[in-house]
Amino acid sequence: MAHLLGIDIGTTNTKIIIFSENGDIIEERAFPTPFISDEYGGCYQPQEVLNALLENLKGFSSDAKKEVVALSISSFAEVMVGLDQSLQPITKSPAWFDTRTDFIFQEMKGIINNEKIYRLTGLSPQSKYSFYKLVWHREVEPKVFQSVRYWTSMSGYILAALSGVLSFDYSLASRTM
């Protein structure tokens, strides 16, 4: 019987579930999502998230894993991962609630037309959105920023690491502003 693998990379915990095609849970695991706290809130280290995920996937039975035919990954919004040419992460990833971008948001308040942004994105500008994180990387870590070949979400990075396919889910891309 075909199985489906679901991965939810959450702010606090990551959940992994293998389902039957009928939706019955075959096996499940959860673990704390690796996170480094700092004075702004904190950052995820994408490689550490992947390593913890791979370690936990090892705990599933071989029978359950060999029947997996489809994969779905969800992750927190507004968290960007900068990748190099070979799809390796080269940036830290500030959390959605991290405040390190507040000063950029304040500086740009007079430049950005809130109504136009809302019409285009459905979002009212806030410092948590990915756009401000990208500007932060450009201003605070310019050499790293220039080295980034691709930007994606955490789930996009995990999918690329597991499959070699680079993606950015529409539902998360919409949160970039």
C-alpha positions as CSV (number, residue, x, y, z in Angstrom):
1,M,0.0,0.0,0.0
2,A,1.3,3.5,-0.9
3,H,2.3,5.8,1.9
4,L,2.5,9.6,2.1
5,L,5.2,11.5,4.1
6,G,4.2,14.8,5.7
7,I,6.8,17.1,7.3
8,D,5.7,20.2,9.2
9,I,8.7,22.4,10.2
10,G,7.2,24.5,13.0
11,T,8.5,27.4,15.0
12,T,8.9,25.2,18.1
13,N,8.7,21.6,16.9
14,T,9.0,19.7,13.7
15,K,6.5,16.9,13.1
16,I,6.9,14.0,10.7
17,I,4.1,11.6,9.9
18,I,3.8,8.7,7.5
19,F,0.1,8.2,6.4
20,S,-1.6,5.5,4.5
21,E,-3.3,6.6,1.3
22,N,-6.5,6.4,3.3
23,G,-5.2,9.0,5.8
24,D,-4.4,6.6,8.6
25,I,-1.3,7.4,10.6
26,I,1.3,4.6,10.1
27,E,4.1,6.2,12.1
28,E,4.9,9.7,13.5
29,R,7.8,11.5,15.2
30,A,8.3,15.0,16.6
31,F,11.4,16.9,17.8
32,P,12.3,20.4,18.8
33,T,13.1,22.5,15.7
34,P,16.8,23.6,16.1
35,F,16.9,27.3,17.0
36,I,19.5,29.8,18.2
37,S,18.0,32.6,20.5
38,D,19.6,36.0,20.5
39,E,18.7,39.6,21.5
40,Y,16.4,40.0,18.5
41,G,14.5,36.8,18.8
42,G,16.7,34.3,17.0
43,C,17.6,32.4,13.9
44,Y,17.3,28.9,12.4
45,Q,20.4,27.3,11.0
46,P,19.0,25.5,7.9
47,Q,21.6,22.8,7.9
48,E,20.9,22.0,11.5
49,V,17.2,21.7,10.8
50,L,18.0,19.3,7.9
51,N,20.3,17.3,10.1
52,A,17.8,16.9,12.8
53,L,15.1,15.9,10.3
54,L,17.3,13.3,8.7
55,E,18.2,11.9,12.1
56,N,14.6,11.6,13.0
57,L,13.6,10.0,9.6
58,K,16.1,7.2,10.5
59,G,13.8,6.2,13.3
60,F,10.9,5.2,11.0
61,S,10.7,1.5,10.1
62,S,12.1,0.4,6.8
63,D,8.7,-1.0,5.8
64,A,7.0,2.3,6.3
65,K,9.7,4.3,4.5
66,K,10.0,2.1,1.4
67,E,6.2,2.5,0.7
68,V,6.4,6.3,0.6
69,V,5.3,7.6,-2.8
70,A,4.7,11.3,-2.1
71,L,6.1,14.0,0.2
72,S,4.6,17.3,1.4
73,I,6.6,19.8,3.5
74,S,5.2,22.9,5.3
75,S,7.2,25.4,7.3
76,F,6.9,28.7,9.0
77,A,6.3,31.8,6.9
78,E,8.6,34.7,6.4
79,V,11.8,32.6,7.0
80,M,14.2,32.8,4.1
81,V,17.1,30.5,3.3
82,G,19.9,31.8,1.0
83,L,21.5,29.0,-1.0
84,D,24.6,28.8,-3.1
85,Q,25.0,27.4,-6.6
86,S,25.0,23.8,-5.3
87,L,21.8,24.4,-3.2
88,Q,23.8,24.5,0.1
89,P,22.5,27.1,2.7
90,I,24.9,30.0,3.3
91,T,22.7,32.3,5.4
92,K,21.2,32.2,8.9
93,S,17.5,32.4,8.8
94,P,15.9,35.0,11.2
95,A,12.6,33.7,12.6
96,W,9.3,35.3,11.6
97,F,9.1,37.0,15.0
98,D,12.7,38.2,15.0
99,T,13.0,42.0,15.4
100,R,16.4,42.6,13.7
101,T,14.6,44.1,10.7
102,D,12.6,46.7,12.7
103,F,15.0,49.5,11.9
104,I,14.8,48.7,8.2
105,F,11.0,48.7,8.3
106,Q,11.1,52.1,10.1
107,E,13.6,53.6,7.5
108,M,11.3,52.4,4.6
109,K,8.0,53.5,6.1
110,G,8.0,56.8,4.2
111,I,9.1,55.1,0.9
112,I,6.7,52.3,0.7
113,N,3.1,52.9,-0.4
114,N,1.0,50.8,2.1
115,E,-2.1,50.9,-0.1
116,K,-0.2,49.8,-3.2
117,I,1.5,47.0,-1.3
118,Y,-1.8,45.8,0.1
119,R,-3.4,45.8,-3.4
120,L,-0.5,43.8,-4.8
121,T,0.0,41.4,-2.0
122,G,-2.9,41.5,0.4
123,L,-0.5,42.3,3.2
124,S,0.0,45.5,5.2
125,P,3.8,46.1,5.5
126,Q,5.3,44.8,8.7
127,S,8.9,44.2,9.7
128,K,8.4,40.4,9.9
129,Y,8.0,39.9,6.2
130,S,10.7,38.4,4.1
131,F,11.3,41.5,2.0
132,Y,12.8,43.3,5.1
133,K,14.9,40.2,5.9
134,L,16.4,40.3,2.4
135,V,17.2,44.0,2.8
136,W,18.7,43.2,6.3
137,H,21.0,40.5,4.7
138,R,22.0,43.0,2.0
139,E,22.9,45.7,4.4
140,V,24.3,43.8,7.4
141,E,25.9,40.8,5.6
142,P,26.7,42.1,2.1
143,K,29.3,39.5,1.2
144,V,27.0,36.7,2.2
145,F,24.1,38.4,0.4
146,Q,26.2,38.7,-2.9
147,S,27.1,35.0,-2.6
148,V,23.4,33.8,-2.5
149,R,22.3,32.3,-5.8
150,Y,18.8,31.3,-4.8
151,W,16.4,32.4,-2.0
152,T,13.7,30.0,-0.8
153,S,11.6,29.1,2.2
154,M,12.7,26.6,4.8
155,S,10.4,24.0,3.2
156,G,11.9,24.8,-0.2
157,Y,15.4,24.2,1.1
158,I,14.4,20.9,2.8
159,L,12.7,19.7,-0.4
160,A,15.8,20.7,-2.4
161,A,18.1,18.9,0.0
162,L,15.9,15.7,-0.2
163,S,15.2,15.7,-3.9
164,G,17.5,18.2,-5.7
165,V,14.4,20.1,-6.8
166,L,14.4,23.8,-5.9
167,S,11.0,25.3,-5.2
168,F,9.1,28.0,-3.3
169,D,5.5,27.2,-2.3
170,Y,3.0,29.9,-3.4
171,S,1.5,30.1,0.0
172,L,4.9,31.0,1.5
173,A,6.0,33.1,-1.3
174,S,3.0,35.3,-0.8
175,R,4.3,36.1,2.6
176,T,7.5,37.7,1.2
177,M,5.7,40.9,0.4
